[in-house]
Amino acid sequence: MSVPFPIQSDDRPSYGSGRWLQVRASTASAEIVSQIRQRLFDGQLKPGDFLGTESSLSQEFGVSRITLRDALRILEANGIVYVKVGKSGGVRVAEPNPERFADALAVQLMLAGITEKEVFDAQMGAEMRAAELAAENANADDLAALEAQFERCAAAVDDQEGFARESLAFHLQLIRTSHNRALLAQFHALRHVSSKAILRSHTPSRARTVLERHRKTLAAVRARDAVSAAAGIREHFEQVIGALLARSRKANESPP
């Protein structure tokens, strides 16, 4: 969703007095991208900073507007800048969007051929740490939300698809309760790969076992018991991974 820029009275950037270095024409757009990325990683830029207009930036970099636009297209595609055209437009550092990162990582995981077991191993590690942090950081609102989501899981226990969906939402709420945005972004990326496998692994009897794991995790978070919260997540994922491997072995043993 577009965020309107405030009207600028001039073309002065809002990130300080440092100026951009002029670039060589043969690698101009790549160098522009590199300079802006480097200033971002150096902490010289922050979300919302106004970098300038196309006109002012092309003069600072010593390139044509066409070359500058090539660089801006790359930066915008990578979620680094936001470009608005018009009288009050210009180039700004983009606001953070963890979902964008998650989608990009999910695509790369699929392209790399990451296996379901690899994904579940990574997800188990992330969620064990999230459970520990949830036990340490949960506030009253977090606990209420986690308890409400557990009740939705319990209500859907006899519905295979419904329970898989609500169980995934329980895991998401647990990550949110950790108050760790990096873990949340990682979860969003991994769930794209793991959600179908989770759906296939659920049966009515297994759903009740999973529900009991959720109950123990919720109780541990409520009791501020980080060790037990992490152990509950480990037990849950070891069960899921075991079911996944058993299904794989069965498929390999089946006659053609």
GIZI-V303108 format. One record per backbone hydrogen bond with DSSP energy under -1.0 kcal/mol. NH is the residue of the N-H (numbers start at 0). CO is the residue of the C=O. E is the energy in kcal/mol with one decimal. If there is no record, write none. Layout:
NH,CO,E / NH,CO,E
This chain:
13,49,-2.2 / 22,60,-2.0 / 27,24,-1.1 / 30,26,-2.4 / 31,27,-2.3 / 32,28,-2.3 / 33,29,-2.3 / 34,30,-2.7 / 35,31,-2.3 / 36,32,-2.5 / 37,33,-2.6 / 38,34,-2.2 / 39,35,-1.7 / 40,36,-2.5 / 41,37,-2.2 / 42,39,-1.2 / 43,38,-2.3 / 44,38,-1.1 / 47,92,-2.4 / 48,45,-2.2 / 50,90,-3.2 / 51,90,-1.0 / 56,52,-2.7 / 57,53,-2.4 / 58,54,-1.6 / 59,55,-2.2 / 60,56,-2.7 / 62,57,-2.2 / 67,63,-2.2 / 68,64,-2.7 / 69,65,-1.7 / 70,66,-1.8 / 71,67,-2.7 / 72,68,-2.3 / 73,69,-1.5 / 74,70,-2.5 / 75,71,-2.9 / 76,72,-2.3 / 77,73,-1.5 / 78,75,-1.5 / 79,74,-2.9 / 81,91,-3.1 / 83,89,-2.6 / 88,85,-1.7 / 89,83,-2.3 / 90,51,-2.7 / 91,81,-2.6 / 92,48,-2.3 / 93,79,-2.3 / 99,96,-1.1 / 100,96,-1.3 / 101,97,-2.6 / 102,98,-2.5 / 103,99,-2.0 / 104,100,-2.6 / 105,101,-2.5 / 106,102,-2.1 / 107,103,-2.0 / 108,104,-2.4 / 109,105,-2.0 / 110,106,-2.6 / 111,107,-2.1 / 112,109,-1.2 / 113,108,-2.2 / 118,114,-2.1 / 119,115,-2.7 / 120,116,-2.6 / 121,117,-2.2 / 122,118,-2.9 / 123,119,-2.6 / 124,120,-2.0 / 125,121,-2.2 / 126,122,-2.7 / 127,123,-2.4 / 128,124,-1.7 / 129,125,-2.1 / 130,126,-2.6 / 131,127,-1.9 / 132,128,-2.4 / 133,129,-2.7 / 134,130,-2.2 / 135,131,-1.4 / 136,132,-3.0 / 137,133,-2.3 / 142,138,-2.4 / 143,139,-2.1 / 144,140,-2.4 / 145,141,-2.6 / 146,142,-2.6 / 147,143,-2.3 / 148,144,-2.0 / 149,145,-2.0 / 150,146,-2.0 / 151,147,-1.6 / 152,148,-2.0 / 153,149,-2.4 / 154,150,-2.1 / 155,151,-1.1 / 156,153,-1.0 / 158,155,-2.2 / 162,158,-3.7 / 163,159,-2.1 / 164,160,-2.2 / 165,161,-2.5 / 166,162,-3.1 / 167,163,-2.0 / 168,164,-1.8 / 169,165,-1.7 / 170,166,-2.0 / 171,167,-2.3 / 172,168,-2.4 / 173,169,-2.2 / 174,170,-2.2 / 175,171,-2.5 / 176,172,-2.0 / 178,175,-1.3 / 183,179,-1.7 / 184,180,-2.4 / 185,181,-2.1 / 186,182,-2.4 / 187,183,-2.2 / 188,184,-1.7 / 189,185,-2.6 / 190,186,-2.4 / 193,189,-2.3 / 194,190,-2.3 / 197,193,-2.4 / 198,194,-2.1 / 199,195,-2.1 / 200,196,-1.6 / 206,202,-3.0 / 207,203,-1.3 / 208,204,-1.3 / 209,205,-2.7 / 210,206,-2.6 / 211,207,-1.8 / 212,208,-1.9 / 213,209,-2.5 / 214,210,-2.2 / 215,211,-2.1 / 216,212,-2.5 / 217,213,-2.8 / 218,214,-2.3 / 219,215,-2.3 / 220,216,-2.5 / 221,217,-2.6 / 222,218,-1.9 / 223,220,-1.3 / 224,219,-3.0 / 228,224,-2.0 / 229,225,-2.2 / 230,226,-2.1 / 231,227,-2.3 / 232,228,-1.5 / 233,229,-2.3 / 234,230,-2.5 / 235,231,-2.0 / 236,232,-2.5 / 237,233,-2.7 / 238,234,-1.8 / 239,235,-2.1 / 240,236,-3.3 / 241,237,-2.2 / 242,238,-2.3 / 243,239,-2.2 / 244,240,-2.6 / 245,241,-2.3 / 246,242,-2.2 / 247,243,-2.0 / 248,244,-2.6 / 249,245,-2.2 / 250,246,-2.1 / 251,247,-2.1 / 252,248,-1.8 / 253,249,-1.1
